[in-house]
Amino acid sequence: MILSNLNYKIKRRTWSRLVGCLRNKDFYPKIYRSYWHGRLHRPRVTQNFENFFTAVPNPGAGIGHQLANWIAGYWYAEQFGLQFAHTPFSKEKWEKFLGFGEDEVTAKELVGKFGYRKVILPLFDEKNDDEIGQIRKIIHSYDHRKVLFVAEQDQFYRDQFGVMEDLKRKFRHASARQNDHLVYSKSFFNIAIHVRRGDVFVDAGNVNPNLLLRWQDNNYFEKVLTRTLEALKTEKPVAIYLFSQGERKDFPEFEQYENFHFCLDMSSQDSFLHMVNADLLITSKSSFSYKPALLSDGIKVCPENFWHGYPQTSDWILVKDDGSFDAERINSRYQR
């Protein structure tokens, strides 16, 4: 069993490196059997089977990244006219917490119980009509067979809010909601701030360009919070909760605020839950706060320069890299 798992990991890692090396080459799709099937087989006039689409949450990534994978699978299933099949996250506790697999057929069931064949699709650019057309051609070439199409690992989908309402419904109706416990008081207007740390650390000797894309210093969040409080009109007193990693001494800029709570030892699921339920959420350049924002009915104040898109609605307010934004929009959305 251990040897089998090791072999699987080696094969997966080798394949991932191969895809990474060849992705931008013209011949990249040709390394997939599905590409050649699409070239050599004509689609049938009628489809004989109900086929499915899934995406595998990256087992080596954090929950925000895994959620992005899962959401991409959910989105593309609809775009390609297929049914969605659920592939579990690497940790069962997140399955129960999110409720995303409670009402879906699983990829494992389709293959093991119903005889579906897995077919891996090449990575594609969602903005490239030729690549999308190529994927559609591959899918239709299998119309006569029972097939579970599997997205290549980390298939990108930028505007993840496209399935936002479905995500909210699943989360709200998850059996785990019976065990939710919030430290918030309904007597307060509760503001949550997520400061990404832990996996991003920047100093004079560690200037990784990839990390710099994600790094935001404390001053950014202090500016956003100050401007938010100056503009906010609410009859309730305000309580502020900071979710991050590290120690209190790492965030001296926030000692000046009243009713400020440092949530630095809270579990990842409890932090996620509190960000979802905040009246106002200030996110960082992180999937870990972007995903709770998708599930939230409150105000979201988010970095404009991010790798996922935002809905153009009044509850989403975008902030420039220097911390400036139209704070008056806060009150056009929500007053109490």
VOGU-3710 file (C-alpha; in Angstrom, 3 decimals, decimal comma):
1> milsnlnyki> 0,000/0,000/0,000  2,804/2,394/0,967  4,750/1,473/-2,186  1,639/1,994/-4,323  1,064/5,467/-2,858  4,722/6,346/-3,390  4,581/5,263/-7,028  1,443/7,323/-7,540  3,075/10,423/-6,067  6,161/9,974/-8,227
11> krrtwsrlvg> 4,067/9,583/-11,384  1,922/12,597/-10,489  4,959/14,764/-9,797  6,695/13,665/-13,014  3,578/14,347/-15,074  3,116/17,751/-13,432  6,656/18,740/-14,336  6,146/17,571/-17,909  2,947/19,630/-18,245  4,696/22,659/-16,752
21> clrnkdfypk> 7,544/22,397/-19,253  5,339/21,880/-22,312  2,243/23,995/-21,564  3,329/26,936/-23,717  4,497/24,784/-26,620  2,324/24,425/-29,726  2,417/20,636/-29,497  1,381/20,532/-25,813  -2,178/19,112/-26,354  -0,722/16,259/-28,396
31> iyrsywhgrl> 0,701/14,590/-25,286  -2,871/13,671/-24,285  -4,710/10,609/-25,579  -7,924/12,627/-25,483  -6,501/15,065/-28,049  -5,939/12,273/-30,552  -9,360/10,801/-29,826  -10,869/14,159/-30,687  -8,901/14,253/-33,931  -9,629/10,681/-35,030
41> hrprvtqnfe> -13,248/10,160/-33,972  -16,241/12,029/-35,274  -19,004/12,919/-32,816  -22,162/10,839/-33,039  -25,413/12,454/-34,156  -27,027/11,640/-30,823  -25,450/11,346/-27,407  -26,014/7,939/-25,840  -24,845/8,651/-22,307  -24,938/11,373/-19,664
51> nfftavpnpg> -21,295/12,277/-19,223  -19,586/14,073/-16,346  -16,831/16,576/-15,583  -14,665/16,912/-12,494  -11,570/18,729/-11,256  -9,261/17,352/-8,583  -8,501/19,654/-5,628  -4,703/19,841/-5,517  -3,739/17,629/-2,542  -0,497/19,537/-1,980
61> agighqlanw> -2,154/22,963/-1,764  -4,023/24,923/0,899  -7,798/24,918/1,161  -8,176/28,192/-0,772  -6,297/26,688/-3,723  -8,232/23,419/-3,493  -11,499/25,334/-3,493  -10,414/27,147/-6,658  -9,847/23,761/-8,322  -13,230/22,433/-7,203
71> iagywyaeqf> -15,043/25,579/-8,322  -13,369/25,379/-11,746  -14,705/21,843/-12,144  -18,207/22,937/-11,150  -18,126/25,881/-13,567  -16,727/24,064/-16,608  -19,140/21,163/-16,193  -21,956/23,606/-16,893  -20,109/25,391/-19,691  -19,504/22,148/-21,567
81> glqfahtpfs> -23,026/20,805/-21,037  -21,901/18,032/-18,701  -22,978/16,882/-15,255  -20,679/17,692/-12,349  -18,934/14,919/-10,422  -17,503/15,616/-6,992  -13,859/14,832/-6,190  -13,116/15,136/-2,458  -10,683/17,558/-0,874  -7,536/16,127/0,684
91> kekwekflgf> -8,969/16,505/4,208  -12,374/15,097/5,105  -13,009/17,805/7,711  -13,297/20,395/4,932  -15,747/18,157/3,069  -18,143/18,224/5,998  -17,510/21,874/6,794  -18,261/23,148/3,283  -21,016/20,702/2,405  -19,926/20,678/-1,224
101> gedevtakel> -20,136/16,894/-1,638  -23,368/16,224/0,202  -25,691/16,185/-2,804  -23,423/15,179/-5,690  -22,351/11,944/-7,307  -18,653/11,315/-6,781  -15,997/10,580/-9,380  -15,131/7,422/-7,458  -18,714/6,148/-7,714  -18,912/6,839/-11,423
111> vgkfgyrkvi> -15,763/4,845/-12,154  -16,057/2,060/-9,590  -19,820/1,521/-9,483  -21,195/2,719/-12,816  -18,358/1,839/-15,185  -17,389/5,310/-16,366  -13,988/5,790/-17,980  -11,711/8,634/-16,876  -10,488/10,907/-19,671  -7,991/13,640/-18,840
121> lplfdekndd> -8,295/16,900/-20,789  -5,418/19,237/-21,688  -5,116/22,584/-19,929  -6,857/25,338/-21,849  -7,055/29,125/-21,777  -10,615/30,117/-20,921  -10,219/33,280/-23,042  -8,915/31,434/-26,112  -11,782/30,421/-28,416  -9,583/28,015/-30,385
131> eigqirkiih> -8,545/26,122/-27,251  -12,116/26,037/-25,956  -13,259/24,737/-29,335  -10,628/22,024/-29,172  -11,897/20,884/-25,768  -15,493/20,807/-27,016  -14,395/18,703/-29,972  -12,699/16,213/-27,651  -15,775/16,000/-25,413  -18,173/15,416/-28,312
141> sydhrkvlfv> -15,939/12,707/-29,742  -16,837/10,607/-26,666  -20,613/11,036/-26,944  -21,045/7,308/-27,532  -19,234/6,263/-24,333  -19,696/6,620/-20,573  -16,985/9,128/-19,727  -15,862/11,153/-16,731  -13,794/14,064/-18,059  -11,087/15,156/-15,637
151> aeqdqfyrdq> -9,595/18,643/-15,844  -5,815/18,787/-15,827  -4,467/19,772/-12,408  -4,943/23,473/-11,624  -7,077/24,277/-14,657  -7,638/28,014/-14,194  -10,987/29,766/-13,907  -10,629/33,471/-13,162  -14,123/34,748/-12,317  -14,994/32,217/-9,643
161> fgvmedlkrk> -18,029/34,214/-8,588  -19,860/32,648/-11,550  -21,018/29,830/-9,252  -21,289/31,980/-6,124  -24,999/31,444/-5,447  -24,645/27,666/-5,679  -21,681/27,784/-3,291  -23,693/29,825/-0,795  -26,602/27,403/-0,957  -24,385/24,382/-0,388
171> frhasarqnd> -22,546/26,014/2,501  -25,692/27,240/4,253  -27,399/23,861/4,052  -24,364/21,794/5,061  -24,950/19,551/8,076  -21,876/21,176/9,697  -23,806/24,440/10,193  -25,460/22,825/13,222  -22,097/22,980/15,012  -21,098/26,538/14,077
181> hlvysksffn> -20,067/28,803/16,927  -19,248/32,486/16,470  -17,527/34,811/18,908  -19,266/37,757/17,255  -22,017/39,595/19,108  -25,084/40,684/17,159  -25,021/43,882/19,197  -21,925/44,966/17,243  -21,101/45,735/13,637  -18,424/43,067/13,140
191> iaihvrrgdv> -15,450/43,778/10,862  -13,089/40,940/9,892  -9,621/41,522/8,451  -7,517/38,794/6,881  -3,786/39,515/6,736  -1,934/36,910/4,705  1,210/35,782/6,465  2,816/32,404/7,121  3,475/31,353/3,532  4,530/34,866/2,474
201> fvdagnvnpn> 7,415/36,560/4,227  9,351/39,396/2,629  12,522/40,990/3,933  15,737/42,384/2,486  17,170/38,917/1,986  14,029/37,263/0,675  12,572/39,093/-2,297  10,860/36,354/-4,269  8,873/37,922/-7,187  6,136/35,344/-6,675
211> lllrwqdnny> 5,807/36,284/-3,009  5,805/39,984/-3,813  2,621/39,457/-5,845  0,923/38,307/-2,633  2,614/40,481/-0,022  0,782/43,406/1,587  2,312/45,133/4,587  0,463/46,103/7,753  0,227/49,718/6,624  -2,023/48,707/3,725
221> fekvltrtle> -4,558/47,094/6,048  -4,310/49,926/8,571  -5,126/52,456/5,826  -8,065/50,423/4,572  -9,442/49,924/8,076  -9,065/53,605/9,007  -10,819/54,760/5,851  -13,562/52,188/6,381  -14,222/53,347/9,938  -14,218/57,019/8,906
231> alktekpvai> -16,869/56,385/6,270  -18,993/53,740/8,005  -22,397/54,897/9,242  -23,904/52,441/11,698  -25,903/52,809/14,892  -24,103/49,822/16,379  -20,696/49,932/18,070  -17,936/48,404/15,946  -15,914/45,300/16,826  -12,830/44,403/14,763
241> ylfsqgerkd> -11,274/40,953/14,389  -7,912/40,299/12,737  -7,274/36,805/11,333  -3,674/35,945/10,577  -0,609/34,006/11,709  2,154/35,194/13,980  2,120/37,054/17,280  0,379/40,190/18,491  3,675/42,105/18,466  3,764/41,607/14,673
251> fpefeqyenf> 0,759/43,942/14,287  1,518/47,075/16,359  -0,419/49,314/13,932  -3,708/47,952/15,282  -3,175/48,535/19,003  -4,793/51,990/18,663  -8,274/50,658/17,847  -11,022/50,037/20,359  -12,779/46,654/20,480  -9,958/45,106/18,460
261> hfcldmssqd> -9,482/41,329/18,720  -6,396/39,422/17,539  -7,459/35,993/16,253  -4,010/34,523/15,643  -4,501/31,076/17,159  -7,973/30,391/15,785  -8,258/27,262/13,627  -8,427/27,634/9,850  -12,065/26,514/9,734  -13,160/28,864/12,516
271> sflhmvnadl> -11,308/31,738/10,827  -13,006/30,879/7,527  -16,414/30,750/9,239  -15,948/34,136/10,908  -14,872/35,777/7,654  -18,012/34,433/5,972  -20,227/35,844/8,735  -18,626/39,275/9,186  -20,743/42,356/8,476  -17,727/43,681/6,589
281> litskssfsy> -14,737/41,647/5,402  -11,391/43,152/4,392  -9,591/40,509/2,331  -5,957/40,075/1,380  -4,335/38,768/-1,805  -5,201/35,250/-0,779  -7,634/32,562/-1,844  -8,189/31,860/1,850  -10,112/35,120/2,290  -11,420/35,377/-1,286
291> kpallsdgik> -13,399/32,150/-0,832  -15,183/33,284/2,371  -15,949/36,517/0,510  -17,772/34,470/-2,141  -19,926/32,941/0,591  -20,541/36,179/2,487  -23,670/38,338/2,384  -21,838/41,251/4,002  -19,663/43,973/2,488  -16,413/42,832/0,893
301> vcpenfwhgy> -13,460/45,259/0,674  -10,888/43,587/-1,560  -7,551/44,264/-3,309  -8,243/45,334/-6,873  -5,049/43,726/-8,173  -5,815/40,032/-7,690  -5,758/36,892/-9,844  -9,486/36,201/-9,477  -12,307/38,487/-10,569  -15,033/40,212/-8,571
311> pqtsdwilvk> -18,749/40,769/-9,232  -19,669/44,302/-10,248  -22,182/44,717/-7,434  -22,460/47,193/-4,581  -21,316/44,749/-1,900  -17,867/44,364/-3,514  -15,557/47,369/-3,059  -12,118/47,302/-4,686  -8,977/48,819/-3,199  -5,889/50,022/-5,044
321> ddgsfdaeri> -2,426/48,832/-4,015  -1,829/52,068/-2,088  -4,885/51,406/0,114  -7,150/54,007/-1,511  -10,775/53,283/-2,447  -14,189/54,900/-2,648  -15,180/54,374/0,980  -18,539/56,131/0,571  -19,748/53,071/-1,343  -19,858/51,198/1,971
331> nsryqr> -22,980/53,057/3,024  -24,715/52,710/-0,343  -24,798/48,986/0,318  -25,477/48,664/3,998  -26,617/50,916/6,816  -27,681/49,951/10,312
//
